[in-house]
Each structure stands twice: as structure tokens, then as C-alpha cells.
Amino acid sequence: MSAQPQADLRPSLRILPLHPDWLPQVLEIERRAYEFPWSENIFRDCIKAGYSAWVLSDAREAVNGYAFMSMAAGESHVLNLCVDDAYRQRGYGRLMLLHLMRIARAANMTIVLLEVRRSNKAALKLYESEGFQRLGLRKGYYPAKEGREDAFVLGYDIV
Ligand SMILES: CC(C)(COP(=O)(O)OP(=O)(O)OC[C@H]1O[C@@H](n2cnc3c(N)ncnc32)[C@H](O)[C@@H]1OP(=O)(O)O)[C@@H](O)C(=O)NCCC(=O)NCCS
């Protein structure tokens, strides 16, 4: 992990456990961010399943981003990591990723896994800059405008 996130961080910025009251804001961000967004039911199922779920919130209690991760049998899996488009490239994505990595380590996970679209340059740069390695390719893993898109499987070994 890098020593310090290079972030334009306001002191009021906090990463908090996701409360269902924040779901409307999360859904708005999700729909702006992805061409194939998660539905409200998927978010609710993730919360019900007890997945590690977080929001990045500012002083006005506005959601700037959110992250979901499952943890089981020694493996953690980043399911969603998203920063509202108005707040990107300020270090918030890295801040949330480092938070998830700390949570996984504290829960004695041995690896953090995730899938990322082959075309998602910003996310790939973020993950690889934190030491994630490409472990494989899932062909046609994601829906796409025209057909399907491959996903890289990335992993970070927690030692
Ligand atoms: C991927 C995402 C979470 C990054 O969040 P962010 O807050 O903008 O990222 P950060 O400011 O923390 O940047 C961290 C690193 O990511 C990379 N990065 C971020 N945005 C980038 C861009 N537009 N182009 C290239 N690299 C980028 C850079 O390496 C950056 O490090 P640097 O600033 O030291 O160069 C954000 O773009 C996002 O929410 N995208 C839509 C949802 C998504 O695709 N999530 C990932 C699913 S796997």
C-alpha cells in the first residue's frame, strides 16, 4: 500500500458504514457512473447479506462515493467502488480502496480480488498503483453496448 493517499482531503470527509438512508444518493451516483448500474435491489441484497459497505461523506452529509466488499473463506472481493463524477481525481477513490484493504487485512483475509472492465483505464491505474496484479481475464464478463466486454481479474495478496 502507498504510504499516504495524495488526496485533496477536506477534514470533514469521513468514511462511514453505509446506512440504508443513504441509498437514494448512492443510487443517483451509481446511475450517473455506470452504463449498466446496479439496481436498488442489488444494493439492498448486499446490505442484507452483511457485506462490508461504506460511504464517503462530507460535512453536509452528502455522499461523494461508496464501496462494497464481500469477505469469506479468507478471500475479500471488491464488488463496487465508485466516486461521484463531480468529485473524481481528488484521491477519494484511492482513499476508499485503501480503507477496504485495511478492513480486509484486519479481518485476516489473505487476498483482495476484483473484476474490472478491460476499458476502465482509470480504475486499472488506481488498482495497479496500489499493487494489484492481473491474475486473469474473464471473457465477456460484463454487458456492453455492443455485445459483451472482458474483465481483468485483479488480486492483491495480503502478507
Ligand atoms: C475508478 C474511480 C473509483 C477512481 O476514483 P477517483 O477518486 O477519481 O480516483 P483517485 O483520484 O483516487 O485517483 C487514484 C488513481 O487512479 C488513477 N486515475 C483516476 N482517474 C483517472 C483518469 N481519469 N484517467 C487515468 N487515471 C486515473 C490515477 O492513477 C490516480 O492516481 P494519481 O492521481 O496519483 O495519478 C472513479 O473513476 C469511478 O468512480 N469510476 C466509475 C466507477 C468505476 O468504474 N469503478 C471501478 C469499478 S472496478
The ligand as a Gaussian input file, in Angstrom:
#p B3LYP/6-31G(d) Opt

LIG

0 1
 C      -12.245000       4.454000     -10.710000
 C      -12.657000       5.568000      -9.755000
 C      -13.257000       4.931000      -8.492000
 C      -11.424000       6.388000      -9.356000
 O      -11.817000       7.333000      -8.384000
 P      -11.072000       8.741000      -8.231000
 O      -11.499000       9.296000      -6.920000
 O      -11.287000       9.582000      -9.423000
 O       -9.551000       8.275000      -8.184000
 P       -8.354000       8.974000      -7.402000
 O       -8.483000      10.455000      -7.515000
 O       -8.248000       8.398000      -6.048000
 O       -7.135000       8.547000      -8.312000
 C       -6.350000       7.430000      -7.987000
 C       -5.568000       6.993000      -9.203000
 O       -6.452000       6.489000     -10.190000
 C       -5.956000       6.819000     -11.484000
 N       -6.973000       7.633000     -12.155000
 C       -8.076000       8.186000     -11.608000
 N       -8.793000       8.799000     -12.564000
 C       -8.126000       8.636000     -13.718000
 C       -8.385000       9.014000     -15.063000
 N       -9.479000       9.699000     -15.392000
 N       -7.503000       8.631000     -16.019000
 C       -6.407000       7.922000     -15.702000
 N       -6.101000       7.522000     -14.419000
 C       -6.951000       7.882000     -13.462000
 C       -4.656000       7.564000     -11.290000
 O       -3.611000       6.597000     -11.275000
 C       -4.846000       8.122000      -9.905000
 O       -3.621000       8.343000      -9.253000
 P       -2.832000       9.726000      -9.436000
 O       -3.847000      10.808000      -9.215000
 O       -1.794000       9.640000      -8.377000
 O       -2.314000       9.693000     -10.832000
 C      -13.665000       6.556000     -10.433000
 O      -13.164000       6.932000     -11.685000
 C      -15.055000       5.989000     -10.608000
 O      -15.867000       6.005000      -9.675000
 N      -15.379000       5.480000     -11.812000
 C      -16.705000       4.958000     -12.120000
 C      -16.972000       3.685000     -11.367000
 C      -15.917000       2.641000     -11.653000
 O      -15.532000       2.414000     -12.789000
 N      -15.466000       1.977000     -10.562000
 C      -14.483000       0.924000     -10.645000
 C      -15.168000      -0.360000     -10.895000
 S      -13.979000      -1.704000     -10.968000

